[in-house]
Amino acid sequence: MSVKFDPNNVVIKLCMSGMNLAASGNIEDATTMFHKAWHESTDDYERFIAAYHLARQQKSITDKLKWMETSLQRALNINDDNVKSAYPTLYLNIAKCYEELCDSDNAKRNYELSNSYKGAPSDEGPFYHGTKADLQVGDLLTAGGNSNYKPELKMNHIYFTANANGAGLAAALAKGEARERVYIIEPTGEFENDPNVTDKKFPGNLTRSYR
């Protein structure tokens, strides 16, 4: 199964609304929103995301563990490389729950599983880079240029994504009056998950953003 992160997906939009409510301190309404996301989920991908956010809102460690394990099971059902980026986070959270419950054996097992899934991304692309810069075929992108979003900021990395829509959004948000452009690019070396989005709002790197 191949799945793509879609910010216009109903369940993802509900989870985004829930995160905004939680960030403003409205935990009760946030939890209600995440429950709505769970009940409106129609497949394992949506349930994996909704359950993860429900787990994060639980006050009881037992309830948190239940929802985190539900999220993991739904993710395992999908068996998709994109979703596998969430495995380390899910196993880590489960391990911490068992640790708080004084179950050292299950905590150790899940910590080991979390570590076993860590490593360089296995995404094979194709990859896209969104910008307003006018590039030519064969141009080499190098770090040290100005940020698309903050011209005063020098970038230490080249950022790209395997999600064409994400690259389009990056181009639209880039500073300047030039035409928005999305280029197909090819990494010339190793790359890593973009830490600015990985495990921030959603588990793993569902947006397939790299640097």
C-alpha positions in Angstrom: 0.0 0.0 0.0 1.3 3.5 -0.9 -0.2 6.4 1.0 0.4 10.1 0.7 0.0 12.8 3.4 -2.9 15.0 2.3 -3.4 18.2 4.4 -6.9 18.4 2.9 -7.9 15.0 4.3 -10.9 15.4 6.6 -9.3 13.5 9.5 -6.0 15.3 9.2 -7.8 18.6 9.2 -9.7 17.6 12.3 -6.4 16.6 14.0 -4.8 20.0 13.0 -7.8 21.7 14.6 -7.3 19.6 17.7 -3.7 20.5 17.9 -4.5 24.2 17.6 -7.0 23.9 20.4 -4.5 22.0 22.6 -1.8 24.7 21.9 -4.2 27.3 23.1 -4.8 25.4 26.3 -8.3 24.1 25.4 -7.5 20.5 26.1 -11.1 19.3 26.6 -12.2 20.6 23.2 -9.0 19.3 21.6 -9.7 15.8 22.9 -13.3 16.0 21.6 -11.9 17.0 18.2 -9.5 14.0 18.2 -12.3 11.6 19.1 -14.3 13.0 16.2 -11.3 12.4 14.0 -11.2 8.8 15.2 -14.9 8.2 14.6 -14.7 9.7 11.1 -11.6 7.6 10.1 -12.3 5.2 7.3 -9.0 3.3 7.0 -5.9 2.3 9.0 -3.9 5.4 7.9 -6.5 7.8 9.3 -7.0 5.7 12.4 -3.2 5.5 13.0 -3.0 9.3 13.0 -6.2 9.9 15.1 -5.2 7.3 17.7 -1.7 8.9 18.1 -3.2 12.3 18.9 -5.7 10.8 21.2 -2.9 9.0 23.1 -1.1 12.3 23.6 -4.1 13.8 25.4 -4.6 11.0 27.9 -4.0 11.8 31.6 -3.9 8.1 32.5 -0.8 6.2 31.5 -2.9 3.1 30.9 -5.2 5.0 28.5 -2.2 6.6 26.8 -0.6 3.1 26.3 -3.9 1.7 24.9 -4.2 4.5 22.3 -0.5 4.5 21.4 -0.6 0.7 20.9 -3.7 1.1 18.8 -1.9 3.7 16.7 1.0 1.3 16.3 -1.1 -1.6 15.2 -2.9 0.5 12.6 0.5 1.7 11.3 1.8 -1.9 11.1 -1.3 -2.9 9.2 -0.5 -0.4 6.5 3.1 -1.7 5.9 4.1 1.5 4.0 7.7 2.9 3.9 6.3 6.4 4.5 4.4 5.3 7.6 7.4 3.3 8.9 9.1 6.6 9.7 6.7 6.8 12.6 7.7 3.4 14.1 10.6 4.8 16.2 8.3 7.4 17.8 5.4 5.0 18.4 7.6 2.3 20.0 9.5 5.0 22.1 6.2 6.3 23.5 5.0 2.8 24.2 8.3 2.0 26.0 7.9 5.1 28.2 4.4 4.1 29.2 5.6 0.7 30.2 8.5 2.3 32.1 6.0 4.4 34.1 4.0 1.3 34.8 7.1 -0.4 36.1 7.0 -3.0 33.5 10.7 -3.1 32.7 10.6 -6.1 30.3 8.1 -4.5 27.9 9.8 -1.2 28.3 13.2 -2.7 27.3 11.6 -4.6 24.3 9.9 -1.5 23.0 13.0 0.7 23.4 15.0 -1.8 21.4 12.3 -1.9 18.7 12.3 1.9 18.6 16.1 1.9 18.0 15.9 -0.8 15.4 13.8 1.4 13.1 16.0 4.4 13.4 18.4 5.3 10.5 18.7 7.1 7.3 15.5 7.5 5.2 14.9 4.8 2.6 12.7 7.0 0.4 13.6 6.6 -3.3 11.7 9.7 -4.5 11.1 11.3 -6.9 12.1 14.4 -5.0 11.0 18.0 -5.5 12.4 21.4 -4.5 10.0 24.4 -4.4 11.4 27.9 -4.9 11.1 31.1 -6.9 14.7 30.9 -8.1 15.2 30.4 -11.8 17.3 27.2 -12.1 18.5 25.4 -15.1 18.7 21.6 -15.8 21.9 20.3 -14.2 22.3 23.1 -11.7 23.9 22.0 -8.5 22.0 23.2 -5.4 24.4 24.1 -2.6 23.9 25.2 1.0 24.7 28.7 2.1 22.0 30.5 0.2 19.3 32.7 1.7 16.2 31.1 3.1 13.0 31.0 1.0 11.1 32.4 4.0 13.6 34.6 5.8 16.0 36.3 3.3 18.3 37.3 6.2 18.8 33.7 7.2 21.6 31.7 5.6 20.7 28.0 5.1 23.1 25.2 6.1 21.1 22.6 4.2 19.1 22.1 1.0 15.6 21.1 1.8 13.4 19.0 -0.4 10.4 16.6 -0.3 9.0 13.6 -2.0 5.6 15.3 -1.9 5.0 17.5 -4.9 2.2 19.4 -3.2 4.6 20.2 -0.3 7.1 21.6 -2.8 4.4 23.7 -4.4 3.5 25.1 -1.0 7.2 25.9 -0.3 7.4 27.7 -3.6 4.2 29.7 -2.9 5.6 30.8 0.5 9.0 31.8 -0.8 9.8 35.5 -0.7 10.0 37.5 -3.8 7.8 38.4 -6.8 9.2 35.8 -9.2 7.2 32.9 -10.6 6.7 29.9 -8.3 8.7 26.9 -9.5 8.9 23.3 -8.5 11.9 21.3 -9.7 12.6 17.6 -9.8 16.0 17.1 -8.0 18.3 14.2 -7.3 20.3 14.1 -4.1 24.0 13.6 -4.6 24.7 12.1 -1.2 23.1 11.0 2.0 20.1 12.9 3.4 18.1 13.0 6.6 14.6 13.7 7.8 13.8 17.4 8.1 14.0 17.9 11.9 11.7 21.0 11.6 8.7 18.8 10.8 9.6 15.3 11.8 7.8 14.3 15.0 6.5 17.8 15.4 2.8 17.7 14.6 2.5 14.2 13.3 4.5 11.0 14.2 7.6 10.4 12.0 8.0 12.1 8.7 4.7 11.6 7.0 5.2 14.7 4.8 8.4 13.1 3.4 10.4 16.2 4.0 14.2 15.9 3.9 17.5 17.9 3.9 
